[in-house]
């Protein structure tokens, strides 16, 4: 009995590190920046009635203009230790997103009309979503999408980004979507957007643009708002292996289990 228990424990101890390493491979850790719907490096400027569902922060700058017509559900941190920590965590997340490998190139392709599975996608220069078009992202709840954009991200008026649960075919609002932007991002009038924009410089939302389950996080520049709604998911870490990775991991685990069982005589 004791020998059998020892063998089972030995098997578990061998498998546990493999599972941990696989689960956290290629993660994007938002840290404290994950609670922010809006984070700027210099200033946040607002005109019109804007709703921020999440925290709002500025660091190292302190200027908030138009705050009287802005509703913020979370905490407002202006040039204080909390917003500085969030900016440092944003830098980490930005670098993690930019450093992910095996990206599929979409350079020169407009995002409008595309149906994309979870994965990493890259643009060597700018990325765009044409006016009135829709980008559809397909995956199971918690699926991760990363867009590495060399320069600018621009969406046209009335364009949309939506997430569809591939198991049910219905819209979902809990994916992990990251837009790593090498300079600045601009969302056109009435754009319906999904995901976290991690911009090196600035972010501007034109009138009526919305971000659902995401954020506008600018490292060095301003965030400009015009009657928008931004709702943060509050997610701090996304570590979802791609479908191919899952298959290979499952096969590897089966082989490992079989080998260990033979060696232990289980």
N, C-alpha and C positions, 0 to 999 in steps of 0.2 A: 504493500500500500504506500509506504513512504517513498519507495523507488519510483512508483508511478507518479506520485505527486511531484517529486523532484523533476521528472522528465517533462511534465506539463509546464512547470514553472520555467524550466530551461527553455522550452519552446517559446513561451510567452516573452521571455526576456530577449530572445533573439529577434522576434518579430516586432516588438514595440518600437525600437529605435528606427526601423525601416519605415513604419507607419508615420512616425513623427516627422522624419526627414522629408518624406513624400508630401505630407500634408502642407508643409510650410515652404515648399520649393517655389521660387519665383513669386513670393508674396509682395504686395504693395501695402506698406504700413503707413496709414495716414496719421497715426498718433493723435495728439490733441487737435490737429487740424481737421480731423474727421467730424467734429461737432459743429464746424463753422459752415454756414451757408454762404457767407461772404467774408473774404479776407484780402486785404490790400496791403501793398508796401508803402504807399505814400498817402493816398486819400480815397475816401468814398464819397461820391457826389450823386445826389438823388434829386430827381424832379418827378412830380406826380405821386400818386399813392402806391407805395411799394410795400409788399409783405415779405418779411424774412422769417422763415420757419427754421430756426437754428441760431447759432451764435453769429455775431458780427465783430470783426476785429481789424485793426490797422496797426502795423509796425514795420519799420521804425517811425513812420509818419504818424500824425495825430488828427488830421483834419477830416471832419465829418460834416458835409454840407447837405442840407435838405432833410435832416433827421426828423423834423417836425411832422412830415407827411409819410414817415416810415414806421411800420409796425414790426418789432423784433420780438420773437417768442423766447429767444434765448438770452444769453449774456452779451453785453456790449463791452469789448475790451479795446481801449484806445491807448496805444504806445505804453503798455504796461508789461510786466513779466509774462502774463498769460498769453498776450498776443505775440510777444517775441518768441515764446516757446512754440506757439502754433506755426509761426513762420519758419522756424528751424525744422519742425516736423514736416512742413510742406516741402522744404528743400530735399529732405530725405525721400519723401514719396515721389517727388518729381524725378530725382535721379534714379530711383528704382524703376519707375515706369519707362524712362528713357533707356535704361540699360537692359531691358528684356530682349532676349534673342529670338531667332527664328520667326521674325515678323514677315507677314505677307505684304508685298509692296502694292500700294494703290496709287502711286504717284501718277498724276495726270488724269485720274479718274474722279468724276464727280460722285459724291456719296448718294445723291438722289436716285431713288429707284433700286438701290442695292438691298439684297437680303444677305446678311452676314451671320455666320456662326461665331461662337465664342472663340477668342484668339487674340493675337497681336497683329496690328496693321500699321504700316508705316507710309509716310509721305516725305520725300526728301526735301520738298519745299512747302508750298501752301496746300491746304485742304478746303474744299468748299461743298456746300449743300445748296443746290439751286432753289430759287423761289418756287414755292408751291409744291415741292417734291418731298418725298418721305424716305428716310433711311430706316429699314427694319432690322432689328437685331434679334436673333433667335437663339434661345437656350433655355435651360431649366433654371428655376429660382437659384440665385446665387452665382450664376455664370459670370465669368469675367471677360470684359472686352477692353483692350488697351489700344489707343490710337496715338502713334508717335508722329508728331507733325513738326517738320523742320522749321517753318516760319509761322505763317498766319492760319487761323481758322475763321472762316466767314460763312454765315448762313444767310440765305435770301429770305425775303418776307414770306410769312405763312408756311414756312417749311417745318418739317417735323422729324424727330427721332423717337421711335417707339420700340419697346421691348416686348416680344411675344414669347410666351411659354411654349416651347416646342412640343410639350406633352399634351397640352390642352388646346393650343391654337388661340388662346385668349391673351389680351394684354396683361403684362405684369409690371410691377413698380419696384421690384427689389433686386435688380441686377447690380453688379459691380462694374461700372463703366468709367474709364479714365481717359481724358483727352490731354495729353502732354503736349503743350504748345510752345514752340521755340521762340516766339515773340509775343504777338497779341491775338486775342479772340474777339470777334464781333458777332453778336446774334441779331439777326434782322427783325424787323417789326413783326410781332405776333408769332415768332418762332416758338415751337413747343419742343423743348430740348430735354435730354436725359443725360445724367452723368456728371462727374466731377471734372471741371476745367482747371487744369494746373498750368497756368501761364507764366512764362518767364517775366513778361513785362506787364501788360494791362489787359483788362477785360471790359467790354462795353455791351450792354443790353439795350437795344432800341425799344421803342414804346410797345408795351404789351407782351414782350418776350418772357417766357417762363422756363424755369429749370425744375424738373420733377425728379426727386430722388438723386440730388446732385448738389453742386456748389460752384461758386465763382471764386477761385483762389488765385490771386496775382502776387507773385513774389516781389517784384521791384517797382511796379507802377500802380496805377489807380484802377478802381472798379467804378464804372459809371452806370447808373441805373435810371430808368425812365418808366415808372409805373409798372414794375415787374413783380412776379412772385417766384421766390426761390425756396425750395424745400430740401433740406439736407437729410440724407439717409441716416447720418450719424454712424455709419460703418467705419471702423478703424482699420480693419485688416481684411484683405481679400486674397485668399490662397486657394484657387480652384484649379486643379490639374485639368489640362485639355483632355477631350475624349480619347485621343490616341494615347496620351500619357497614362490615362486610367487603365486602358486595355493592357498596355505593356506592364504596368505596375501589377495588375491582377495576375497576369501570366507569371511574372517574376515571383510573386508571393506564393503561388501554387507550387512552382518548382522548388522554392526555398523550403516550404512546409514539407514537401515530399522527401527532400534530402535530409532534413533534420529528423523526420520521423524514422527514416531508415537507420540513421546513425544512432539514434537513441533507442531503437528497437520498439517504438510505440506502435 
